[in-house]
Amino acid sequence: MFKYKDLDGKTCYAYSWRLTKNDPLRKGKPRDIPLREKERLIQEDLLRGISHSGGNTTVLAYVEKYIETKSGVRDTTKANYKTVLNILKKKPFGRMKIKDVRQSDARLFLVALSNEGKGISSIYNVRGVLRPAFRMAYDDQLISRNPFDFMMKTIMQTKYVKRNALSKDQTHRFLNFLKSDKHFSEYHDGIQFLFETGLRISEFAGLTLDDIDMENKKIRIDHELMRNSNMEYYVDKPKTDAGIRTIPLSSTAYQTLQRILEKRPDKYDNFVVYGRPEAPKKEYSRFLFYDKNGLPRVALHWEHYMSQAIAKHNKIYKKELPKITPHMCRHTYATNRVAVGMSPKTLQYLMGHESIETTMQYYVHWNDQLAEEEVKKIDGLQQADSEDEDEELYTEDVDLKNEVEE
């Protein structure tokens, strides 16, 4: 037995069946490092200012403690916490002591999740919880470094699939199919409005009559409509402060919104959704879209409509469309706006992004067709400038000739 005082003054004990590595292991006893080695490790930790006893906490227990420090989080974040805890409960990694976790262990844990078929976004979510949890352990002086402080691309380089924007042809074919189809025509205007405004689907779902200024052709975005796993509706503020913005409507968006308002049923306007304390106001009603039960349509509704429409389109036509989601409408909007010359800073504001890097790196997608159109546009401008210059030179020559003749 080795008795010592931890950094907080608490008396602690370490045990082993062997004093040194040369001592034989007693029959039937578990293999463990000898006591002298334990003493050395404990003293090294104490000298580095690391609480040795606290470091014996398991990864699962410490992540639970980290989650307890969070309050006022969104339901989607709570669901993510629950998912991570369920993974840790099933994996040996969750039973490891936090002081024993090395960066190689952290890397192998995430790689194992990938090999099991977990999607890249799911793995990023797991790391998004574990990294700050271990940062808290570092701040608590339980570990000497954060094992999750590494770039994900070093282990997931070949797993990342970049989201793509739709081409003009794909967008037109999809919208034309929706418009002409007897069943899916009901959703055409809503989906076209997503392509024309680049709204997040939760922002779009949360639009009410109070957010619309048809006279000045603008809409105000300052909240999102959400629904949790218990099918409970609530309104939350946007993801970031940059999400609060006023969006001017293009002529196409304005006409589309006019049709939406004309078709919109008002018999469900008494349905009220309550906002969280962080939301701009307490009660929300008079939403733009309702389902057959009189409840506001949320993100899952629109994802389902698009998925079903694509399945039907591809069953009818040989030239298939790719999978289309509400978020892909947002990517397409960003790419199209840059293609027609919108400044990145303006686009950043309209998208509701805090960082322009997010706008340009993750939401603007270039392809051969757009590059060719851009070159033709520039070439056309250069030719126009050249013609204007020739015209000016011709005019100067005529003036000079007249002066000589005079």
N, C-alpha and C positions, 0 to 999 in steps of 0.2 A: 504494500500500500504506500502511496505517495500523497502526503497532505500538503496543500498549498492554499494561498488566498488569491482569489481572482481580482480583477481590476476594481470591482465594486466592493471589495472587502469581504466577500462571501467565502467561507471556508469550504474547500472542495477536496475531493479524494479521487485518486486514480488507482486502478487495480490491475494486476496481471498475475498469471500462474507462474511466470518466469521472471527472474531478476535480470539476467543478461541473456544474450542470444546463444550462449554456450550451454545454458541449462536445458536439460531434456524436458520435453513436454509431457505432462502427466497423462496417463492413459484415460481416455474418455473425456478429457477437458478440451474446450474449444481453442483453436489456434488463435493466438493474439500476439501483438508485439510485446517484447519484454519491458519491464517497468522502467529500466534505465533509459530506454529509447523514448518512452512516454514522457518521462521527466524532461528530457532534452527538448522535445517538441513543445511541451507546455511552457517551458522557460523561454524558448525562442518567441512564442506567441506573446507572452507577457512583456518581453523586451520590446516587441514591435507595437505594443499597445493594443493587442487583440485579446478580447475576452474569450478565454479558452472554453469555459463552461457554456457560454451562450452559443458558441459555434457548434455545439453538439446537437442543436435543434435541427430537425429534419427539414428538407426542402419544402415538403408539403406543409408542415406546421408553420414555417416561416412565411410562406406565401399566403397562408390563411391570415396570419398576423398583419401582413402588408395590406391585404384587402380590407381588413377591419379599420385601417387608418383612412380609408376612402369614404367620403360621404357626398351625397347629392349627385351621384353619377347617373348616367342615363341607363334605361332598362337594357339597351343593347350592350352596354359595358358590363352590366351585372351578368347578363347571359354569357358574355365572353369569360368573365371570371369563373363562372360555374363550369364552363367547358374545360378551362385550364386545370381547375381543381380535380375534375373527374379524370383527366389524363394522368395527373400526378398520382392519384390514388391507385391507378392500375399499373404504373411503371416503377421499376426498381429505382429509377432516378429520384422519384419522390421520397424514397426512404433513405436516401443518402444524407449524411450530415453536411450542413452548408459549408463548414470549414474544410471538408474533404473534397468539395467539387472543384475540379480544375477546368481550365478552358477546353481541354480535349474532351472532358466529360460532357460539357455543355454542347459542344459541336456535335459529338456523336449522338446525343439525345435528339437534337433537331434533325439530323440526317436520318435517324431511325424512324422518326415520324414521317419524313418524306418517303422513305422506302415502304412504309406501310400504306401509302396512298393518300396521305393528308395533302390537301391543296396548299399552294404557296401562301395564300392569304391566311389560311388557318395556322400555318407555322409562324408566320409573322405575328399573328395575334398571340400565340403562346409566348414567343420571345418578348413581345410587347408587355407582357405581365412579369415574366421572370427577370428581365433586365432591371427594371426599377426596384423589384423586390430585393435583388442582390445588391443594388446600389444602397438601399436602406440598411442592409446588413453591413455594408462597408462603413456607412456613416455611424452605425452603432458599434463599430470597432469589433465586429465579430469575424470579419475576414480581411485579408490584406489587399485583395484586389477583386474586381468584379469579373467573374468568368464569362459573362455574356457581353463583355465589351469587345466585340469584333464585328466586322462588316458581314452582313448576311450574304452578299454576293460571293464571298470566298467559299461558301459551301453550297449555295443554291444557284450558281451561275447558269446552269443549263436548265433549271426548272422554271425560271421566270418567263411568263408569257405576257407580252406587252398588249395592252388593250389597243384596238384599232378603231379608227373612224370609218364610217361608211362612205363609199364613193358616191358621187352625184347620181350615177345610174342606179345604184342599189337603193339609195334614199327614195328616188322617184318611183322605182318599181314597187317598193314596199308601201309607200303612201297611196299609189294608184290602186294597188291590190286592196288595201283597206277600204278605200273609197268606193270601189266597185262591188265589194263582197256584201251580200245581203246581211250576214251576221256581224261581221267585223267593222262595217261602216259606222256603227255606233261609236267606235273608239278612234276613228280617223282624226277628228279635230283635236282631241286631247293629245294624241301622239304627235301630230303636226306642231302643236304649240310647244311641245318639248324640244323638237328640232329647231324651232324658231327662237327660243329663249334661252336654252342651255340650263334650265333650272334643275336643281337636284330634285329627285322624284318626291322626297318628303316635303320640299318647299312647294312643289306643284300641287301635291295632295292637300296641303294646308291653305291654299288660296281661298279667300272668302270674298264676298262682294265688297266688304269694307277695304280690301287691299287694292281695289281696282279703280283707277281714275280714267274713265273712257274719254272724258272731255280733253284731257291733256295727253292721252295715249301713253299711260304709264301704269306700272304695277309696283307695289311696295312689298318687299320681302323682309320680314323680321321675325318669322317663326316657322316651325316645321310640325307637320302632323305625324304622329307616331302611333303604333299599336304594339303592345307587348305580347308575350307568349300566352297570357291569360285572356287575350282578345279585348284588352282594355285600351281605350283611346286616350291619348293625352297630347298636349301641345308643348313643345320645348323651344328654346331659343335656337338660332342657327349654330352650326358647329363652331364657328369663330365669330368675332366681332365684325370681321370683313364680310360675313354673310348677310349683314343688315345693309340693304341697298335699295335703290329705286331704279327700275329697269325701263327704259323707253322702248316702246313697241314698234317694230317694223310694220310696214303696211300689211304684209302677209300675216304677221302675228296678230295685228289689230283686227283684221277681217276674220281670222280664225276665232279669236276671242268673242267677237260679235255673234258668231254662229253658236258658240258654246253657251253664251248667255241666253240666246233665243230658245235653245232646246232645254235649258236647265230647269228641272222641276223645283217648284218652291214649296211643295207640300211637306218637305222634311226640314224646313228651316228652323223648326222649334228644337231640333236635336242640338244639344250643347256639349261641347268638349271643353274640359277644364284645363287650363294651362298650369304648368309647374311654376313655382315661385320665381324662377329665372325668366319665364316667358314675359313678353311685353304687357299682357293683360290677363285677366282671370278666366274669361269665358269667350268661347269662339263658336260661331254658328254661321249659317248661310254659306256652306261650302259649295264649290262648283260642281262636284261629281258625287253621286250617291249610288250604292249598289241596290239590288232588288229588295233588300231588307230595310232600306232607308238609312243605311249607315255610310259615312264618308268612305270613298275609295282610297286605299292606301297603296304603298309601293307594291305590295304583293299582288294586288289586283292587276296593276298595269304590267307587271312582269309576266303574269299568267296570260293576259290578253295577247301580248307580243309573242310569247312562246307558242300559243295555240295558232296564231295567225301565220307564223313562219312555217309551222308544221303543215298547215293546209296549203299554203302557197307552194311549198316544195313538193307536195304530193301531186299538185296539178301541173306545175311547170318544170321543164327539164333544166332550165337555168336557175339553179337554186340560190337562195339568199342565205347568208351566214346567220348564226345566232344573234339576235338583236335584243338588247336590254335597254331600260330607261337610261342607264348611265352611258350607254353607247351613243344615245342621242346627244348627251352633253359633250362627249368627245367630238362628235361630228360637228356640232355647233361651233366649238372652239376652232377647229381646223378650218371650217368654211369662212369664219370671220377673218382669220389671219390671211387666208387666200385672197380675199377681196380688199386687203390693205388696212384692216383695223389695227391700230397701234397696240402693242402688247400690254401697256398700262391700262388702256381702256378695257381690253378684254379681261385683264385681271380683276378689275372692278366689277364688270358684268358677271363674271363667274363666281365672285364672292371669295376669292383666294387671298390669304394673307401674304403669300409669297409669289412673286412673279415666276420663280423657278418652277413652282408647281404647275402654273398655267402652261408654260412653254415646254417643260420637260415631259409632263405626264398627259397633257390634254391635247396638244397640237401634234398631229400625225401627218407627215408628208409622204407622198408617193410619186411614182413616175408621171402620172397624169397631171397632178397639181404642179409638179416641177416644170413640166412642158408648158402648161398654161401660163405659169409665172414668167417664163422666158419669153413667150410670145407677147405677153402684156408689156414687158420691158422693151422688147424689140419694136413693138408698135409705138410706144412713147418716144423712143429714140428716133424712129423714122419721122414721126410728127414734128419733133424738134428740128430735125435736119431740113424738112420741107419749109418750116417757118424761117429757118436761118437762110435757106436759099431765096425765099421770097424777100427777106430783108436785103440780101445782097443785090438782088435784081432791082429792087426799088432804089437802092443807092446808086447803081449803075445808070439807071434812067435819069436820076437827078443830076448826076455828074455830066451825062451827055447833054442834057438841056442847058446846064451852065456853060459848057464849051460852045454850044451852038449860039447861045446868047452873046 
